[in-house]
Amino acid sequence: MIDRRGLLKTAALVYVALTAVALGIAWLAGVDLRPLLRFDWTAAAIGIAAVVPMSIVFFVAPDLKDKVVDLLGPALAECRMLDLVLLAAMAGISEELVFRGAIEGWLRTYEVVGAMLVTNILFGLMHPITVVYFLIAMGFGLFFSVLANLGAERNLTAPIVAHTVYDLVGFLLVARDYRKSPVQTWGCAHQPPSETPRDDRPAIGEASEPEGVADTSTDSREGEMPPESTAD
């Protein structure tokens, strides 16, 4: 089972690798990522608002959330708030760079709709926890592609913000649900009391019988002969 340190280390390696892949694809395909990264306050507000419809998945797919709790709950429950913010930001920035930025930006030179479909099938395949999770991730990816294309020019501010905030909310809910789970509650907060060994020593003030001295009163009485009765 992965712990907090293992999760942070693995996530950092994965997201640095994804960023390197995004830069490599963009360089090979001649895609300039810099205009896509211009921060836009209106797009950021749209990205935050976009999290509201996305959050419906937490309520319509409880089994999926339980699966994620089993996989990531122990590690996320150990994380501090800053850890969770960093994890969400790394995921949002690196994944949007590689998928909506580099891959979709490259494929758009051939066909726009086809580029969105292919890009987000690949995005779904990166989240292969279950078939349902793959479909949800692909749907979210299409939503992110729409957000990137809302303005006069493509911009990744809205999808990065939506992706980051959604992941942060998800991490917080998974950590909360794991802490409230029966196994975690029994294992940490309400451990059954251990059986204390019985103490056979006499209490203070109670006389104890010296070792090696047996109670001979009964034996002595047993050894006495009953008195002979005398006839009148």
Short mmCIF file of the C-alpha atoms (twelve columns), coordinates in Angstrom:
data_MODEL
# 
_entry.id   MODEL 
# 
loop_
_atom_site.group_PDB 
_atom_site.id 
_atom_site.type_symbol 
_atom_site.label_atom_id 
_atom_site.label_alt_id 
_atom_site.label_comp_id 
_atom_site.label_asym_id 
_atom_site.label_seq_id 
_atom_site.Cartn_x 
_atom_site.Cartn_y 
_atom_site.Cartn_z 
_atom_site.pdbx_PDB_model_num 
ATOM 1   C CA . MET A 1   0.000   0.000   0.000   1 
ATOM 2   C CA . ILE A 2   1.438   3.365   -1.067  1 
ATOM 3   C CA . ASP A 3   1.959   5.978   1.629   1 
ATOM 4   C CA . ARG A 4   2.109   9.776   1.493   1 
ATOM 5   C CA . ARG A 5   5.793   9.980   0.607   1 
ATOM 6   C CA . GLY A 6   5.462   7.306   -2.066  1 
ATOM 7   C CA . LEU A 7   2.433   9.032   -3.570  1 
ATOM 8   C CA . LEU A 8   4.133   12.421  -3.743  1 
ATOM 9   C CA . LYS A 9   7.320   10.974  -5.206  1 
ATOM 10  C CA . THR A 10  5.477   8.911   -7.828  1 
ATOM 11  C CA . ALA A 11  3.201   11.799  -8.779  1 
ATOM 12  C CA . ALA A 12  6.152   14.177  -9.181  1 
ATOM 13  C CA . LEU A 13  7.960   11.730  -11.472 1 
ATOM 14  C CA . VAL A 14  4.843   11.060  -13.569 1 
ATOM 15  C CA . TYR A 15  3.914   14.712  -13.986 1 
ATOM 16  C CA . VAL A 16  7.464   15.811  -14.805 1 
ATOM 17  C CA . ALA A 17  7.578   13.033  -17.423 1 
ATOM 18  C CA . LEU A 18  4.218   14.159  -18.860 1 
ATOM 19  C CA . THR A 19  5.462   17.736  -19.122 1 
ATOM 20  C CA . ALA A 20  8.580   16.516  -20.927 1 
ATOM 21  C CA . VAL A 21  6.395   14.489  -23.316 1 
ATOM 22  C CA . ALA A 22  4.232   17.555  -23.980 1 
ATOM 23  C CA . LEU A 23  7.283   19.682  -24.790 1 
ATOM 24  C CA . GLY A 24  8.713   16.937  -26.994 1 
ATOM 25  C CA . ILE A 25  5.497   16.462  -29.000 1 
ATOM 26  C CA . ALA A 26  5.053   20.216  -29.361 1 
ATOM 27  C CA . TRP A 27  8.620   20.602  -30.620 1 
ATOM 28  C CA . LEU A 28  8.312   17.738  -33.124 1 
ATOM 29  C CA . ALA A 29  4.887   18.858  -34.379 1 
ATOM 30  C CA . GLY A 30  5.729   22.549  -34.471 1 
ATOM 31  C CA . VAL A 31  3.063   23.484  -31.900 1 
ATOM 32  C CA . ASP A 32  3.742   26.670  -29.942 1 
ATOM 33  C CA . LEU A 33  2.434   26.143  -26.408 1 
ATOM 34  C CA . ARG A 34  3.237   29.655  -25.156 1 
ATOM 35  C CA . PRO A 35  0.089   31.394  -26.476 1 
ATOM 36  C CA . LEU A 36  -2.029  28.638  -24.889 1 
ATOM 37  C CA . LEU A 37  -0.596  29.420  -21.457 1 
ATOM 38  C CA . ARG A 38  -1.498  33.122  -21.294 1 
ATOM 39  C CA . PHE A 39  -3.467  33.536  -18.076 1 
ATOM 40  C CA . ASP A 40  -6.970  34.912  -18.491 1 
ATOM 41  C CA . TRP A 41  -9.129  35.865  -15.499 1 
ATOM 42  C CA . THR A 42  -12.410 35.333  -17.339 1 
ATOM 43  C CA . ALA A 43  -11.283 31.887  -18.459 1 
ATOM 44  C CA . ALA A 44  -10.203 31.101  -14.885 1 
ATOM 45  C CA . ALA A 45  -13.675 32.008  -13.599 1 
ATOM 46  C CA . ILE A 46  -15.222 29.796  -16.280 1 
ATOM 47  C CA . GLY A 47  -12.940 26.971  -15.196 1 
ATOM 48  C CA . ILE A 48  -14.067 27.263  -11.561 1 
ATOM 49  C CA . ALA A 49  -17.727 27.336  -12.592 1 
ATOM 50  C CA . ALA A 50  -17.168 24.278  -14.795 1 
ATOM 51  C CA . VAL A 51  -16.362 22.194  -11.710 1 
ATOM 52  C CA . VAL A 52  -20.019 22.361  -10.581 1 
ATOM 53  C CA . PRO A 53  -21.473 20.087  -13.315 1 
ATOM 54  C CA . MET A 54  -18.390 17.854  -13.143 1 
ATOM 55  C CA . SER A 55  -18.982 17.236  -9.435  1 
ATOM 56  C CA . ILE A 56  -22.199 15.366  -10.198 1 
ATOM 57  C CA . VAL A 57  -20.063 12.282  -10.777 1 
ATOM 58  C CA . PHE A 58  -19.382 12.096  -7.020  1 
ATOM 59  C CA . PHE A 59  -23.091 11.404  -6.451  1 
ATOM 60  C CA . VAL A 60  -24.079 9.328   -9.509  1 
ATOM 61  C CA . ALA A 61  -21.117 6.918   -9.297  1 
ATOM 62  C CA . PRO A 62  -20.617 6.091   -5.580  1 
ATOM 63  C CA . ASP A 63  -19.120 2.673   -6.401  1 
ATOM 64  C CA . LEU A 64  -16.436 4.380   -8.454  1 
ATOM 65  C CA . LYS A 65  -15.642 6.736   -5.598  1 
ATOM 66  C CA . ASP A 66  -15.380 3.751   -3.238  1 
ATOM 67  C CA . LYS A 67  -12.880 2.170   -5.628  1 
ATOM 68  C CA . VAL A 68  -10.756 5.319   -5.605  1 
ATOM 69  C CA . VAL A 69  -11.006 5.458   -1.797  1 
ATOM 70  C CA . ASP A 70  -9.628  1.910   -1.607  1 
ATOM 71  C CA . LEU A 71  -6.750  2.739   -3.977  1 
ATOM 72  C CA . LEU A 72  -5.695  6.215   -2.864  1 
ATOM 73  C CA . GLY A 73  -7.490  6.798   0.432   1 
ATOM 74  C CA . PRO A 74  -4.669  5.706   2.788   1 
ATOM 75  C CA . ALA A 75  -2.067  7.919   1.091   1 
ATOM 76  C CA . LEU A 76  -4.348  10.937  0.574   1 
ATOM 77  C CA . ALA A 77  -5.519  10.763  4.197   1 
ATOM 78  C CA . GLU A 78  -1.890  11.242  5.298   1 
ATOM 79  C CA . CYS A 79  -1.368  14.286  3.052   1 
ATOM 80  C CA . ARG A 80  -1.429  17.865  4.262   1 
ATOM 81  C CA . MET A 81  -3.547  20.476  2.499   1 
ATOM 82  C CA . LEU A 82  -0.479  21.846  0.705   1 
ATOM 83  C CA . ASP A 83  0.328   18.334  -0.556  1 
ATOM 84  C CA . LEU A 84  -3.145  17.980  -2.045  1 
ATOM 85  C CA . VAL A 85  -2.992  21.414  -3.698  1 
ATOM 86  C CA . LEU A 86  0.376   20.568  -5.259  1 
ATOM 87  C CA . LEU A 87  -0.855  17.178  -6.480  1 
ATOM 88  C CA . ALA A 88  -3.946  18.724  -8.058  1 
ATOM 89  C CA . ALA A 89  -1.964  21.559  -9.678  1 
ATOM 90  C CA . MET A 90  0.690   19.207  -11.093 1 
ATOM 91  C CA . ALA A 91  -2.015  16.978  -12.553 1 
ATOM 92  C CA . GLY A 92  -3.999  19.859  -14.022 1 
ATOM 93  C CA . ILE A 93  -1.036  21.611  -15.631 1 
ATOM 94  C CA . SER A 94  0.891   18.602  -16.960 1 
ATOM 95  C CA . GLU A 95  -2.109  16.650  -18.282 1 
ATOM 96  C CA . GLU A 96  -3.624  19.678  -20.005 1 
ATOM 97  C CA . LEU A 97  -0.259  20.526  -21.540 1 
ATOM 98  C CA . VAL A 98  0.188   17.090  -23.055 1 
ATOM 99  C CA . PHE A 99  -3.404  16.377  -24.125 1 
ATOM 100 C CA . ARG A 100 -5.280  19.621  -24.853 1 
ATOM 101 C CA . GLY A 101 -2.033  21.455  -25.620 1 
ATOM 102 C CA . ALA A 102 0.447   19.311  -27.535 1 
ATOM 103 C CA . ILE A 103 -1.552  16.322  -28.838 1 
ATOM 104 C CA . GLU A 104 -4.786  18.132  -29.682 1 
ATOM 105 C CA . GLY A 105 -2.855  21.133  -30.998 1 
ATOM 106 C CA . TRP A 106 -0.950  18.815  -33.345 1 
ATOM 107 C CA . LEU A 107 -3.980  16.801  -34.525 1 
ATOM 108 C CA . ARG A 108 -6.063  19.944  -35.111 1 
ATOM 109 C CA . THR A 109 -3.940  20.655  -38.162 1 
ATOM 110 C CA . TYR A 110 -5.701  17.678  -39.784 1 
ATOM 111 C CA . GLU A 111 -9.272  17.777  -38.443 1 
ATOM 112 C CA . VAL A 112 -10.703 19.575  -35.412 1 
ATOM 113 C CA . VAL A 113 -13.441 17.168  -34.251 1 
ATOM 114 C CA . GLY A 114 -11.299 14.118  -34.937 1 
ATOM 115 C CA . ALA A 115 -8.475  15.726  -32.955 1 
ATOM 116 C CA . MET A 116 -10.745 16.173  -29.945 1 
ATOM 117 C CA . LEU A 117 -11.999 12.570  -30.124 1 
ATOM 118 C CA . VAL A 118 -8.577  10.953  -30.514 1 
ATOM 119 C CA . THR A 119 -7.004  13.170  -27.843 1 
ATOM 120 C CA . ASN A 120 -9.632  12.342  -25.261 1 
ATOM 121 C CA . ILE A 121 -9.722  8.633   -25.991 1 
ATOM 122 C CA . LEU A 122 -6.021  8.712   -25.125 1 
ATOM 123 C CA . PHE A 123 -6.860  10.791  -22.045 1 
ATOM 124 C CA . GLY A 124 -9.393  8.161   -20.947 1 
ATOM 125 C CA . LEU A 125 -6.857  5.381   -21.468 1 
ATOM 126 C CA . MET A 126 -4.558  7.148   -19.033 1 
ATOM 127 C CA . HIS A 127 -7.196  6.569   -16.316 1 
ATOM 128 C CA . PRO A 128 -7.849  2.816   -16.637 1 
ATOM 129 C CA . ILE A 129 -9.167  2.090   -13.143 1 
ATOM 130 C CA . THR A 130 -12.448 0.706   -14.517 1 
ATOM 131 C CA . VAL A 131 -14.355 0.913   -17.789 1 
ATOM 132 C CA . VAL A 132 -16.737 3.428   -16.213 1 
ATOM 133 C CA . TYR A 133 -13.814 5.529   -15.030 1 
ATOM 134 C CA . PHE A 134 -12.347 5.458   -18.541 1 
ATOM 135 C CA . LEU A 135 -15.635 6.709   -20.018 1 
ATOM 136 C CA . ILE A 136 -15.986 9.437   -17.398 1 
ATOM 137 C CA . ALA A 137 -12.382 10.567  -17.941 1 
ATOM 138 C CA . MET A 138 -12.932 10.653  -21.705 1 
ATOM 139 C CA . GLY A 139 -16.098 12.723  -21.195 1 
ATOM 140 C CA . PHE A 140 -14.261 15.132  -18.907 1 
ATOM 141 C CA . GLY A 141 -11.493 15.396  -21.505 1 
ATOM 142 C CA . LEU A 142 -14.004 16.402  -24.187 1 
ATOM 143 C CA . PHE A 143 -15.399 18.975  -21.761 1 
ATOM 144 C CA . PHE A 144 -11.883 20.348  -21.205 1 
ATOM 145 C CA . SER A 145 -11.386 20.562  -24.981 1 
ATOM 146 C CA . VAL A 146 -14.562 22.621  -25.284 1 
ATOM 147 C CA . LEU A 147 -13.345 24.931  -22.498 1 
ATOM 148 C CA . ALA A 148 -10.035 25.418  -24.299 1 
ATOM 149 C CA . ASN A 149 -11.836 26.539  -27.446 1 
ATOM 150 C CA . LEU A 150 -14.426 28.913  -25.948 1 
ATOM 151 C CA . GLY A 151 -12.570 32.148  -26.722 1 
ATOM 152 C CA . ALA A 152 -11.477 33.690  -29.985 1 
ATOM 153 C CA . GLU A 153 -8.140  31.919  -29.518 1 
ATOM 154 C CA . ARG A 154 -7.398  28.600  -27.878 1 
ATOM 155 C CA . ASN A 155 -6.324  28.978  -24.262 1 
ATOM 156 C CA . LEU A 156 -5.602  26.408  -21.573 1 
ATOM 157 C CA . THR A 157 -6.460  28.584  -18.567 1 
ATOM 158 C CA . ALA A 158 -10.047 27.321  -18.234 1 
ATOM 159 C CA . PRO A 159 -9.275  23.589  -18.594 1 
ATOM 160 C CA . ILE A 160 -6.233  23.818  -16.294 1 
ATOM 161 C CA . VAL A 161 -8.237  25.590  -13.582 1 
ATOM 162 C CA . ALA A 162 -11.218 23.224  -13.940 1 
ATOM 163 C CA . HIS A 163 -8.970  20.163  -13.912 1 
ATOM 164 C CA . THR A 164 -6.997  21.377  -10.878 1 
ATOM 165 C CA . VAL A 165 -10.006 22.406  -8.789  1 
ATOM 166 C CA . TYR A 166 -11.914 19.216  -9.626  1 
ATOM 167 C CA . ASP A 167 -8.943  17.043  -8.635  1 
ATOM 168 C CA . LEU A 168 -8.489  18.976  -5.395  1 
ATOM 169 C CA . VAL A 169 -12.152 18.522  -4.463  1 
ATOM 170 C CA . GLY A 170 -11.880 14.842  -5.330  1 
ATOM 171 C CA . PHE A 171 -8.740  14.377  -3.226  1 
ATOM 172 C CA . LEU A 172 -10.387 16.058  -0.233  1 
ATOM 173 C CA . LEU A 173 -13.511 13.887  -0.518  1 
ATOM 174 C CA . VAL A 174 -11.499 10.675  -0.897  1 
ATOM 175 C CA . ALA A 175 -9.342  11.532  2.146   1 
ATOM 176 C CA . ARG A 176 -12.448 12.414  4.181   1 
ATOM 177 C CA . ASP A 177 -14.289 9.219   3.229   1 
ATOM 178 C CA . TYR A 178 -11.259 7.085   4.051   1 
ATOM 179 C CA . ARG A 179 -10.929 8.668   7.499   1 
ATOM 180 C CA . LYS A 180 -14.629 7.974   8.126   1 
ATOM 181 C CA . SER A 181 -14.485 4.378   6.860   1 
ATOM 182 C CA . PRO A 182 -15.200 1.613   9.436   1 
ATOM 183 C CA . VAL A 183 -11.789 -0.019  8.998   1 
ATOM 184 C CA . GLN A 184 -9.922  3.254   9.588   1 
ATOM 185 C CA . THR A 185 -12.161 4.201   12.517  1 
ATOM 186 C CA . TRP A 186 -11.761 0.820   14.228  1 
ATOM 187 C CA . GLY A 187 -8.069  0.630   13.485  1 
ATOM 188 C CA . CYS A 188 -7.103  4.065   14.776  1 
ATOM 189 C CA . ALA A 189 -9.661  5.871   16.835  1 
ATOM 190 C CA . HIS A 190 -11.431 3.026   18.613  1 
ATOM 191 C CA . GLN A 191 -8.989  0.222   19.160  1 
ATOM 192 C CA . PRO A 192 -10.462 -2.505  21.369  1 
ATOM 193 C CA . PRO A 193 -8.874  -2.557  24.798  1 
ATOM 194 C CA . SER A 194 -6.282  -5.252  25.232  1 
ATOM 195 C CA . GLU A 195 -6.922  -7.828  27.898  1 
ATOM 196 C CA . THR A 196 -4.920  -6.997  31.012  1 
ATOM 197 C CA . PRO A 197 -3.230  -9.896  32.757  1 
ATOM 198 C CA . ARG A 198 -4.816  -10.915 36.010  1 
ATOM 199 C CA . ASP A 199 -2.839  -9.846  39.057  1 
ATOM 200 C CA . ASP A 200 -3.046  -12.539 41.715  1 
ATOM 201 C CA . ARG A 201 -0.968  -10.607 44.224  1 
ATOM 202 C CA . PRO A 202 -2.809  -9.693  47.429  1 
ATOM 203 C CA . ALA A 203 -4.005  -6.178  47.867  1 
ATOM 204 C CA . ILE A 204 -2.258  -3.827  50.271  1 
ATOM 205 C CA . GLY A 205 -3.211  -4.691  53.819  1 
ATOM 206 C CA . GLU A 206 -4.358  -8.192  52.927  1 
ATOM 207 C CA . ALA A 207 -2.424  -10.865 54.757  1 
ATOM 208 C CA . SER A 208 -0.577  -13.252 52.548  1 
ATOM 209 C CA . GLU A 209 0.313   -16.771 53.424  1 
ATOM 210 C CA . PRO A 210 4.053   -17.390 53.715  1 
ATOM 211 C CA . GLU A 211 5.481   -19.599 51.038  1 
ATOM 212 C CA . GLY A 212 6.190   -23.144 52.041  1 
ATOM 213 C CA . VAL A 213 3.810   -23.063 55.030  1 
ATOM 214 C CA . ALA A 214 0.771   -25.185 54.478  1 
ATOM 215 C CA . ASP A 215 -2.493  -25.005 56.355  1 
ATOM 216 C CA . THR A 216 -2.283  -27.995 58.691  1 
ATOM 217 C CA . SER A 217 -5.316  -27.260 60.824  1 
ATOM 218 C CA . THR A 218 -7.557  -29.477 58.766  1 
ATOM 219 C CA . ASP A 219 -5.016  -32.279 58.608  1 
ATOM 220 C CA . SER A 220 -4.493  -32.198 62.352  1 
ATOM 221 C CA . ARG A 221 -8.195  -32.458 62.995  1 
ATOM 222 C CA . GLU A 222 -8.487  -35.342 60.581  1 
ATOM 223 C CA . GLY A 223 -5.736  -37.185 62.449  1 
ATOM 224 C CA . GLU A 224 -7.405  -36.934 65.871  1 
ATOM 225 C CA . MET A 225 -9.341  -39.913 67.145  1 
ATOM 226 C CA . PRO A 226 -12.896 -39.275 68.209  1 
ATOM 227 C CA . PRO A 227 -13.403 -39.561 71.986  1 
ATOM 228 C CA . GLU A 228 -14.603 -42.933 73.232  1 
ATOM 229 C CA . SER A 229 -18.050 -42.938 74.609  1 
ATOM 230 C CA . THR A 230 -18.374 -44.355 78.152  1 
ATOM 231 C CA . ALA A 231 -21.213 -46.485 79.211  1 
ATOM 232 C CA . ASP A 232 -23.199 -45.560 82.277  1 
# 
